[in-house]
Structure formats: C-alpha cells, structure tokens
Amino acid sequence: MELLEALCGIIALILTLYYYFTSTFDFWKSRGIRGPQPIPLFGNIKDVMLGRKAMSNYSLEIYKSYKDEPFIGVFARRTPVLVVKDPNFIKDILIKDFSNFADRGLPIYEKTEPLSQHLVALEPKRWRPLRTKLSPVFTSGKLKEMFPLILESSEHLERYVEKLVSRNEPIECRELTAKYTTDVIGSCAFGIETNSLSDVDSEFRAMGREVFAQKWFNLIRIRIREAAPWLYVVLGYILPRTKVSKFFTRILMENIDYREKNNIVRHDFVDTLRELKRHPDKIDIELTDSIIASQAFVFFLAGFETSSTTMSHALYELAQNHKIQDTLREEINDMYAKNGDTLTYDNIKEMKYLDKVFKETLRKYPPATLLMRKSTSNYTFDGTKINIPKGQIIWIPVYAIQRDPDIYPDPDLFDPDRFNEEIIQTRNAMFYLPFGDGPRNCIGARFAIYQTKLGLVKILRNYNVDICDKTQIPYINNPRSFLLAPTGGIYLRITKINRV
C-alpha cells in the first residue's frame, strides 16, 4: 500500500511538473503565429541552454526557417518570446511606439548583482532620468574634448604592437585590442591610467577578463538566474559580493572622494556621476552607491568589450582581404600626408573608406546579436490582429537580419561597398541595427566609433595584417559567449611595413 502511494505521488509530481512546463505552449498557436514546436523544460532553446549552439546561430536558423513570416513565436524554456522580422514592425517597436516598448526586459538583482542596476538594464522609470543626465557626456562636443586622450592611448597601442611584432609570433588580436580599449575607457571615463598595454598585471584588464570568463561557477550562477530567479534573489542575501562588484564600487567611490578632497574637475563621466551623487535632488530616483557604480561599470564594460571585439573582427577580415586592406591603408596614408603626424577628430570623420570598413564589420559581426524589448502595455501591431499582452518579451534578430541574402547579397562576403551612400538609400534603416535605434539606442555609439577607428588607423598605417596557421577559418561562433565572439580567439600575423 505504501509503495502504491509513493508511486502515485511520484506520478502526480511528474504530471504537475509536465503541466507547469507545457501550460504556456499554446500561446502562439492561439494567436495565429507560427513557430517551432517547443519541448518541456527547454522550450525551443535546448541547444543554446546546453552550450551546444550560439544564440546567433539559433536566431539565424529560425529566421531562415520562417523566411516569409513577419513574426515567429518561440519559447525560452516556458516563456513565450516574439521574434519580430518585419522592418515596419521593428520601427514601431524601437521608434514609433517606443513608449509601449521602453523596457529592455533584462533582470535586475540589487543584492545578488548590485552592478546590474545600469542604464542598459534599468526599467523605464529609472532609465529615463538617468539617460537624460548622462547623455551630455556623449555629445560630439564632449567627444572632441576627449579625442586627445583616445589619441594618447592609440599611440601606446602603436608602441605595444611594435614590441609584439619583434617576437615574430602570431598575435591574439582580441586580447591586444581589449588592452587598448581598456586603457581608453580608463583614461576617458575614470581619469585613471589603467596601463593594460604596458602592465601584464593591470587590475582593470583582469576585471574585464573576469566579467566574461567562462568559469564553472559563473555558468552555474547564470543557469540559476535563468531557471529559478526567486532562488537567485535569495542567494543575494547569502553569497558574498563578487570581486568585480567590489572592485568597481571601490574604484569609483575612491575616485569621487579623491576629486572632492583635491577639488579636481575633469568634466568627464566620473564628474557627471559625482554631480548626481552630490545633488540627488536633481534626479527623481533614489541614487544609491550601487546605482552610481553600476553606470561606471556598464560604461567600462560596453566601452571596452564591444569596441575591442569590432577592432579584432575588422583585422580578421582585412587579413583575408588584402585588396580592401591596401585601399584602406592608402586612405590612411593620404590623410597623414595632408595633416602631418597627428590626426584630429575631424580627420577621422573625413575617412570615408574607413567608415565603410567599420560599418561592414558591424554588419557581419554585430556584438549584440539580438535586441530585446518588453511590452509595457497590451499592444496590437498596426494593420494586424496580432495582439500581445503587457510584459511580452520581444527579440529583434539583428545578426540574422544582417546576414539575410535578400537584404545583403552574398552575406558571408566582406564588402565595404555595401555602404556606398547610393546603396544605403535603397535599404530600410531597420536592416542595420548594430547600435539599436530609437530613444534606447546605444548611448556611447559615437565614443565606440572613434576609439575603434583610431585604433585601426594606428595599426594599419605601419603594419600588414595576415592570416597564419593559427587563424580560425571559417569563423565559428562561441556558443558560451554572451557577446558575439569566436571560439579560440583571433590569431593573426602582423608585420612591419618597410617604407622606401
């Protein structure tokens, strides 16, 4: 009898769990939206969850499988997710009806991850006033003021590359460019010489590696956060703060305190945060030290990682396309011939071919392969009967759109001429979204563009970039990486150009 009761209990538990994990699976069918058949526990992202497939590859596969559909209904575990492909509906979400989609739908854990309260993730109520206060730091005028600091870091990059080249060994370009962009961010945002290029023990660079390190305990934290958010919240009261959280909070608060005591004013990102901390009454949200530190953290993180990734991807493509590399180098040499040894902000802006190479790099390798939004109210898409409820998660598959052969013919080919002005005019603006669009686009886009371009100029002016035995061809997306990244790094051979 006891055995029978136990067996009935187990069956009841299994049925309850099955119902829980499948109870939402008619969500898209009831709305007339097509999509792949989900499975219990995983939904449609089993291979992504198990680290077998990169999210970029998955999004590209479903994009192709439902080629003629404006929407695709998928499930992340048991959560319904709407994949939006049609450019008009994408524009509605990002721009026209932005107020209905102002939330990115990213989780914030104030205890477990105190630095998650940043501009990228914050809900609209706190995002709006913070964005308004921080935007002046990223104007073209401010960037012109910071340009000499970026230039100084780029000159350090030149000297560092010369040392590496003298060893006559393949160079891992993702690490090389990450050191450069870390130094740029440290100087421009924090007023700190991070010395990532000259110091192998640079603490800032170590923290940058730590954030993206694929260590087992980091992966466990991510899985708990995804599968059981309530448990992850509880862990915030038990687990000690990570060394990354401790480091950035300490660095920022020490920096602010030092400037206050010594009456130092730099008109940079830290000074803006300092003003917010000094006058919290000027912003209509509660400003804790964690919120202030979170803004510095995300500026550092987004500023160094996305730009360094773009630089290394550009070098990877140029190493395989020497005609493009030579054309770009000719433009660089012409600019130096006209302006002498020191380039200005406006000189970089004038380099049209460099701009096309930069844009084509981001077309083929957008660091963020998906844009995510969450509806803040019930919404019906214009001209359709498709209605979604408040709280609906939406994915815009940037990587897949930018690799669509109907939009970009022969998408695997690296072709900067796709960004000739007359060709750009023939494409819908929603077909190119590496920085997002609308009010919640990337706040630091201008900064990223200039530090990336200047770094490329400094390398390509004096060095040839070639593939080597360690270069991974074809490129394989890392299934465990948060941002688009290759498995095994980007190894290239860089050699000095002998000028006559």
Buried (B, 14 or more C-beta within 10 A) or exposed (E): EEEEEEEEEEEEEEEEEEEEBBEBBEBBEEBEBEBBEBBBBBBBBBBBBEEEBBBBBBBBBBBEEBEEBBBBBBBBBBBBBBBBBBBBBBBBBBBBBBEBBBBBBEEBBBBBBBBBBBBBBBBBEBBBBBBEBBEEBBEEEBBEBBBEBBBBBBEBBBEBBEEBBEEEEBBBBBBBBBBBBBBBBBBBBBBBBBBBBBEEEBBBBBBBEBBBEEEEEBEEBBEBBBEEEEEBBEBBEEEEBBEBBEBBBEBBBEBBEEBEEEEEEBEBBBBBBBEBBEEBEEBEBEBBEBBBBBBBBBBBBBBBBBBBBBBBBBBBBBBBBEEBBEBBBEBBBEBBEEEEEEBBBEBBBBBEBBBBBBBBBBBBBBBBBBBBBBBBEEBEBEEEEBEBEEEBBBBBBBBBBBBBEEBBEEBEEBBBEBBEEEEEEEBEEBBBBBBBBBBBEBBBBBBBBBBBBBBBBBBBBBBBBBBEEBBBEEBEBBBBBBBBBBEEBBBBBBEEEEEE
